[in-house]
Amino acid sequence: MIKSRLNILMAERGIRSIAELERQLIISNLSVSRPVLHKIYYNNNTNKTYIETILKLLDFFNCSIEELIIYTSPKK
């Protein structure tokens, strides 16, 4: 299972909404659609999110993948 930490990174930066994050990404020349950000934020289909989007978020937050995403194995 993949769990996003996007909400935590946003809070640490004082970003209060997905819309605000989208605006800041555009300003940073890292355009990511709001629906994709929404999926990542709410952990919906995160495993199907394009790697390019993850890389853009890593670049924007200047963080490692471990800071953005937590991987835990599914319980059997």
N, C-alpha and C positions, 0 to 999 in steps of 0.2 A: 504494500500500500504506500502511496506517495501522499505526503501532507505538505501543503504550502505554508510558508511562514511570511507570505507577502503582507498580511495584515500587521504583523509585528514590525516588519521593516518600515511600513508606511507610518505606523504610530511613532516609531523612533525618529522619523524625519518630520513629524508633524503633518503628514499628509492625511487628511480626514475622509477622503472619498475616492472612489475609483475614477470619477470624472476629473478630480484634481490631479491624480496620478497621470491620467491620460494627457492632460494639458502640459504637465511638467515633462513628460516623455517627449511630447512634440517639440517643446522648447529646446530640449536636449538633442533634437534631431533623431529620436528613437521612437518612431511611430509604432504604436501597438493599439489594436482596436479595443474598444471598451468591452465588447462581448468576450474577447479572449482574456482580458484582465479580470473580468467578472468570474469566469470559469476558474481561473487560477486562485482568486481570492476566496471563493467558496468551495474550493477543492472539487469542482465538478469536471470530470474528464481531464484532470491535470496530466494523467499519463498519456493523453492524446495531443497535448499542446505541442506546437512546433518548437523544436530546439532553438530556432532563431529568436523566438520570443523570450525564451528563458535566457539566452545570451544577452539580449537587449536589457532585460531586467537586471542581470548581473552587472552589466556595464553601468547602468543608471545608478544603482545602489552601491557600486564599487565594492561588491561583496563576493564571497565564495558561494558555490552552489550549496554547500552545507548550511549557509546562513539563510538561504532562500527556501530550500526544500529539505524536508526530513523524510527519510525512507525507513519504514518499519515493515518487517516481513508480515504477511498475513497470518493470522492465527489459524492453526490447523485443528 
